[in-house]
Amino acid sequence: MRLQCEVEVVSRLLPTCGLRGRGRGTRALLSLGRPAGRARGGGGGGVYLMVCTARDRVGARYKVGTAAPGRGGSGAGPLIPLSCVCAPQVQENIERFFTRFVEEGKATVRLREPAVDVCLSKANASNLKNFLSAVRLAHQGTDIGALPLSALVPAKTSEVEKPKTKMIITSRRDYPLTKNFPYSLEHLQASYCKLARIDTRVLCLKKLRKLDLSHNHIKQLPATIGDLICLQELNLHDNHLESFSGALCNSTLGKSLQFLDLSQNKIKALPIQFCQLRALVNVKLDDNELIRLPFKIGQLDHLRFLSAARNKLPFLPSDFRKLCLENLDLFGNPFEQPNPLVPNVQLKIPLTLLECAARATVNHRIPYGCHLLPSHLCKDLEVAKTCQCGSACLNSFIQITVTMNLHHVAHTVVLVDNMGGTEAPIISYFCSLDCYSQFLDRYLQSNG
């Protein structure tokens, strides 16, 4: 029987010498078995606990007990339940089992000779219980045929090496072409490798939390990035991207992705679905060709850092008011000068039946979906505009741009221009002439 975990063998004589153990384990493979010469015979003999590490793959052996002779065979009989309290009468070479934290994958086996404690940690709780039960059976002199013994052979390198979780590649010559990436990777950086697309081998790394593909030549993102269910950080700075797929926004990234860097690309607009990435905390969109920000950007209620400097933004979406940021950078955008007295009137009087129905659906939060309405109507409802009175409007509205001080949505604001300004134009919608006239009265009064 074998168990992979971390092991620290601590001598109980250290305190008498004024010394103490390191206090941390080493990745190891534990085996319970008999020496190869005796394993073939059916007679009794010693059962050993062997600990193999990366430094000592041959392994150190510790005698557990003397197994009773049996009929041979290696079939494993039923294991007795592991008790959290050791038996009062101990036998053979094991003095005591410490299993108080076995549910956390931790346990200790205290040996008489040599006087050491074999401390186990970071083990699978179920496998640890089974392994300790087998050790207890061997310690009690159970019949050989009932013990799940393994051959005491040196461990393979892959069995004792710590799984590689981080790989950083910063040149094309270091990029692996003939072998796969370690499946255990959690952080992968492949920068300055002249990649034209994302390697399919990368998309198989299901434990990946941080992916840095900055400074490459990537033009398009595959939808299968959404299969990286643990991905929290995605860095695509300085590539050739022209778009960001809506399919990615509807994937599992919506629950996991917290950091996204799309700066220094060629992106002109982000899809409506972008606001489905609800876990985003930090977004960088600098040095693109953006002509607008996502319409429902206010849905990103976890967003704290937003940078969209040096783009082509003429104004901000009305939903921008709902953000609550710590840091905001919109420097270098050609913002238009707002003029509330020159409205864009799209109001149709009287309202069409479709407009009335759409407004009622949104205002009263009536459930809808593609199983009830045509898909194009569902898409229209998803981008319904909100009047300053709180009511919804779809295709019939009055639109103006007004000035907003960015400190209303962000604690720290990078100056919008070289003149020291922190104000930017933002779109406002009105569902009726009455709402617009009320706003106009307040505006004229505040401006004399």
SVG drawing of the C-alpha trace seen along z (x, -y; Angstrom):
<svg xmlns="http://www.w3.org/2000/svg" viewBox="-50 -84 73 105">
<polyline fill="none" stroke="black" stroke-width="0.4" points="0.0,0.0 1.3,-3.5 0.5,-7.0 1.7,-10.4 1.9,-13.2 4.5,-15.4 6.6,-13.8 8.9,-15.0 10.8,-12.4 11.6,-14.0 14.0,-12.4 12.7,-12.6 16.4,-12.8 16.8,-16.3 15.4,-18.2 17.9,-16.5 20.7,-17.9 19.2,-21.4 17.9,-21.0 14.6,-20.9 13.1,-19.8 12.6,-22.1 8.8,-22.0 8.0,-21.5 7.5,-18.4 9.0,-17.1 7.0,-15.6 7.4,-11.9 6.0,-8.5 5.2,-6.1 5.1,-2.3 4.0,0.4 5.5,3.8 8.1,6.5 11.6,6.8 11.7,8.3 13.4,11.6 10.7,12.3 7.7,11.1 7.8,14.2 7.6,16.6 4.5,17.4 6.3,17.3 6.3,14.6 8.7,11.7 9.0,8.0 6.7,5.4 8.3,2.1 7.2,-1.5 9.4,-3.0 9.8,-6.7 11.1,-7.9 11.9,-11.5 13.4,-13.4 16.8,-13.3 16.5,-9.7 14.5,-7.8 15.8,-4.4 14.0,-5.2 14.5,-4.9 12.8,-1.8 11.3,-1.7 10.1,1.7 6.4,1.7 6.0,5.2 6.3,8.9 3.5,10.2 2.0,13.6 2.5,16.3 -0.4,16.7 -1.5,18.6 0.2,16.1 -1.4,13.8 -1.6,10.1 -5.3,9.6 -6.3,6.9 -8.9,7.9 -11.3,5.4 -9.6,2.7 -10.7,2.0 -11.9,-1.6 -9.1,-3.9 -9.6,-5.1 -8.7,-8.6 -7.4,-7.3 -4.6,-4.8 -5.0,-1.4 -3.7,-1.4 -1.5,1.7 0.9,1.2 2.8,3.9 5.9,4.3 7.6,1.2 4.8,-1.4 4.3,-3.3 1.4,-5.4 -0.8,-6.9 -1.8,-10.6 -4.8,-11.0 -6.7,-14.0 -6.3,-15.9 -6.7,-13.0 -9.7,-14.7 -7.3,-17.5 -4.8,-15.0 -2.5,-15.1 -1.3,-12.3 1.8,-11.1 3.2,-7.6 5.5,-7.3 8.1,-4.5 10.0,-2.9 13.2,-2.0 14.5,-4.3 13.0,-7.0 11.4,-9.1 8.0,-10.5 6.9,-10.1 4.8,-13.2 2.4,-13.1 0.6,-16.1 -1.1,-17.3 -2.5,-13.8 -5.8,-12.9 -7.9,-12.3 -9.6,-9.1 -6.3,-7.6 -4.6,-8.5 -7.2,-6.7 -6.8,-3.5 -3.1,-3.7 -3.0,-4.1 -5.5,-1.3 -3.2,1.0 -0.2,-0.1 -2.2,0.6 -3.0,4.1 0.6,4.8 1.7,3.5 -0.8,5.9 0.7,8.9 -2.2,9.5 -2.0,12.4 0.1,11.5 -2.7,12.4 -4.9,9.8 -2.5,6.9 -2.4,4.7 1.3,4.7 3.4,3.2 6.9,4.0 9.5,1.9 11.1,0.5 12.7,-2.9 10.2,-5.7 10.0,-7.2 11.1,-10.8 7.6,-11.9 6.2,-10.3 8.3,-12.4 9.0,-15.6 6.9,-18.6 4.5,-19.4 5.6,-22.4 3.1,-25.2 4.9,-28.2 6.7,-28.6 8.0,-31.8 9.1,-32.0 10.5,-35.3 12.0,-34.3 11.0,-32.2 13.9,-29.9 12.8,-28.8 9.3,-28.1 8.7,-24.3 7.8,-22.8 8.2,-19.0 6.9,-18.5 3.8,-19.4 3.4,-21.9 3.2,-20.4 -0.4,-19.7 0.0,-21.1 0.8,-24.6 -1.1,-27.4 1.0,-30.4 2.2,-30.5 4.0,-33.4 4.9,-33.2 6.0,-36.7 8.1,-37.9 7.6,-34.5 6.0,-35.9 3.0,-33.7 0.3,-34.3 -2.3,-32.3 -2.8,-30.7 -1.3,-27.2 -3.9,-24.4 -1.7,-22.8 -2.1,-25.9 -5.9,-25.5 -5.6,-22.0 -4.1,-23.4 -7.2,-23.2 -5.4,-24.4 -4.2,-27.6 -4.9,-30.7 -2.7,-33.2 -2.0,-33.4 0.4,-36.0 0.7,-36.1 1.8,-39.7 4.1,-41.0 3.1,-38.5 1.3,-38.7 -2.0,-37.1 -4.9,-38.3 -7.8,-36.3 -8.9,-34.5 -10.3,-31.0 -13.6,-30.4 -12.0,-27.5 -10.2,-29.9 -13.5,-29.8 -12.8,-26.2 -10.0,-27.3 -12.3,-27.3 -9.7,-28.5 -8.4,-31.4 -8.2,-34.6 -5.7,-36.7 -5.4,-37.1 -2.7,-39.4 -2.8,-40.1 -1.0,-43.4 0.7,-44.3 -0.8,-41.9 -2.8,-42.4 -6.3,-41.8 -9.1,-43.5 -12.0,-42.1 -12.9,-40.3 -15.3,-37.4 -18.8,-37.6 -18.6,-33.8 -15.8,-34.2 -17.9,-36.6 -20.7,-34.0 -18.2,-31.2 -17.0,-30.2 -14.7,-33.3 -17.7,-35.3 -17.2,-33.7 -13.4,-33.4 -11.7,-36.2 -10.6,-39.1 -7.8,-40.8 -7.9,-41.5 -5.2,-43.4 -6.2,-44.2 -4.0,-47.3 -2.0,-48.1 -4.1,-46.2 -6.4,-47.3 -9.8,-46.8 -12.5,-49.3 -15.4,-48.1 -16.2,-45.5 -19.3,-43.3 -22.4,-43.8 -21.7,-40.5 -18.5,-41.9 -20.4,-43.0 -21.1,-39.3 -17.6,-39.1 -19.0,-40.0 -15.9,-39.1 -13.6,-41.6 -11.7,-43.8 -9.0,-45.3 -9.4,-46.1 -6.8,-47.7 -7.8,-49.0 -5.2,-51.6 -3.8,-52.3 -6.6,-50.7 -9.0,-52.2 -12.1,-52.1 -14.9,-54.4 -17.2,-53.4 -17.2,-51.5 -19.7,-48.6 -23.2,-49.9 -24.0,-48.1 -20.6,-48.7 -22.4,-49.5 -23.1,-45.8 -19.4,-45.3 -20.0,-45.9 -16.7,-44.4 -14.7,-46.6 -12.2,-48.8 -9.5,-49.7 -10.3,-50.9 -7.8,-52.3 -8.8,-53.2 -6.3,-56.0 -5.4,-57.0 -8.4,-55.7 -11.0,-57.4 -13.9,-57.8 -16.1,-60.7 -18.2,-60.2 -19.0,-57.7 -22.1,-55.5 -24.9,-56.5 -24.3,-53.3 -20.9,-54.6 -22.5,-56.5 -23.1,-53.2 -19.4,-52.3 -17.6,-52.5 -13.8,-52.7 -10.6,-53.2 -8.6,-54.3 -9.7,-55.6 -7.5,-56.7 -9.2,-58.1 -6.3,-60.4 -5.9,-61.2 -9.4,-60.6 -11.0,-63.1 -14.0,-63.8 -16.7,-66.0 -17.8,-69.2 -21.3,-68.4 -24.3,-70.6 -27.5,-69.7 -29.4,-72.3 -28.8,-70.3 -30.6,-67.0 -30.7,-64.0 -34.5,-63.4 -35.5,-59.9 -38.9,-60.2 -42.0,-58.9 -45.3,-60.3 -47.5,-58.4 -45.4,-55.5 -45.6,-52.4 -47.2,-49.3 -43.8,-47.6 -42.3,-50.4 -45.0,-50.4 -44.8,-46.6 -41.0,-46.8 -41.1,-49.5 -43.6,-47.6 -41.6,-44.4 -38.4,-46.2 -40.2,-48.5 -42.2,-45.7 -39.4,-43.1 -41.5,-40.7 -39.5,-37.5 -38.7,-36.9 -36.5,-34.7 -36.0,-33.2 -38.6,-30.6 -41.2,-33.4 -40.0,-36.1 -38.0,-36.3 -34.3,-36.5 -34.0,-40.0 -36.5,-41.3 -34.6,-39.8 -31.5,-41.5 -33.3,-44.8 -34.6,-44.4 -31.1,-43.7 -29.9,-47.1 -32.9,-49.1 -31.9,-52.6 -32.8,-54.1 -34.3,-57.6 -33.2,-59.9 -36.7,-59.2 -35.8,-55.5 -38.1,-54.4 -36.9,-52.3 -37.0,-53.3 -36.1,-51.2 -36.2,-52.9 -38.1,-56.1 -36.0,-58.5 -34.2,-61.9 -30.4,-61.7 -28.0,-64.4 -24.5,-64.6 -23.8,-66.3 -20.7,-66.9 -19.8,-64.5 -17.0,-65.0 -15.2,-61.6 -14.6,-61.8 -18.2,-60.9 -17.3,-57.3 -13.6,-57.0 -11.5,-57.9 -8.4,-58.5 -8.7,-60.1 -5.9,-60.6 -6.3,-63.9 -8.4,-63.7 -6.3,-66.3 -3.2,-68.4 -5.3,-71.2 -5.9,-69.5 -9.5,-68.5 -11.3,-65.6 -14.6,-66.0 -15.9,-64.0 -19.1,-63.9 -21.6,-61.2 -24.8,-60.3 -28.2,-60.9 -31.5,-59.5 -35.1,-60.8 -38.2,-58.7 -40.5,-61.7 -40.6,-65.4 -41.7,-66.0 -38.6,-64.4 -36.3,-66.4 -38.1,-69.7 -37.7,-69.1 -34.0,-68.5 -33.7,-71.6 -35.3,-73.8 -32.8,-72.5 -29.9,-73.0 -30.8,-76.5 -31.3,-77.5 -27.9,-76.1 -26.2,-78.0 -28.0,-81.3"/>
</svg>
